[in-house]
Amino acid sequence: GRPLVDVGRLVAGLQETLEAEGIELPLLAGAEVRLTPRPVPARLNATPYLLLEFPYDSLPPSYEQVIFELQVHGFRPVIAHPERITPIAEDPNILYQLVRRGCLGQLTALSLAGGFGARLREISELMLEHNLIHVIASDAHDCGDRLQAISEAQALCGDRAVELFEETPRKILAGELLKPAPPIEIKKRRFLGVFG
């Protein structure tokens, strides 16, 4: 297997480097946790929240049990980019069930801005309309399109932009208990032949 990475130690080292260079930018530790039968939890900023990443093309048979066990051990999963997970994109009611059981959803801004195509933009909008998304983030791996999509995605969120891009992320990083609006089940057939 791959060696475990001590994210906290790496972040602390980078923070020291920034401070030595006179760059005032506070860093917080966090990482996506891959959904496996035995995930290695990595808390977001030492809070009960963890960013959980599903495989893109399938749901592991035991995913609900794994999430339940994480919750029993005091974690609150935030599902990373659910709109880009094929089974969830095809049936967003899978995300509805997870949110109903206490998970949160984190959308990628570039998906909402249309950078991954019209279909993912529509799915992203649908998830937002049904209270399945609680945070929108860059999911940036570099300084490219994903960061640039933030302002466009914020504009598309209108009155909810501050909540989705600032308030909820700040509460998660502070470890505050979130009580979001109840999720809404998607009951009718929508677009492009996606779910019913």
VENURDA-V246985 format. One record per backbone hydrogen bond with DSSP energy under -1.0 kcal/mol. CO is the residue of the C=O (numbers start at 1). NH is the residue of the N-H. Records with the same first field share a line. If there is no record, write none. Layout:
# VENURDA-V246985
CO=NH, NH
This chain:
# VENURDA-V246985
5=7
6=10
7=11
8=12
9=13
10=14
11=15
12=16
13=17
14=18
15=19
16=20
17=21
18=23
19=22
23=25
29=45
33=53
44=47
48=76
49=44
50=78
51=33
52=80
53=35
56=86
60=63
62=66
63=67
64=68
65=69
66=70
67=71
68=72
69=73
70=75
71=74
76=50
77=104
78=52
79=106
81=84
82=85
85=89
86=90
87=91
91=94
92=96
93=97
94=98
95=99
96=100
97=101
98=103
99=102
104=79
105=134, 135
106=81
107=137
108=111, 112
109=113
110=115
114=117
117=121
118=122
119=123
120=124
121=125
122=126
123=127
124=128
125=129
126=130
127=132
128=131
130=184
135=107
137=109
144=148
145=149
147=150
149=153
150=154
151=155
152=156
153=157
157=160
158=161
160=164
161=165
162=166, 167
163=168
164=136
166=170
167=171
168=172
169=173
170=174
171=176
172=175
191=194
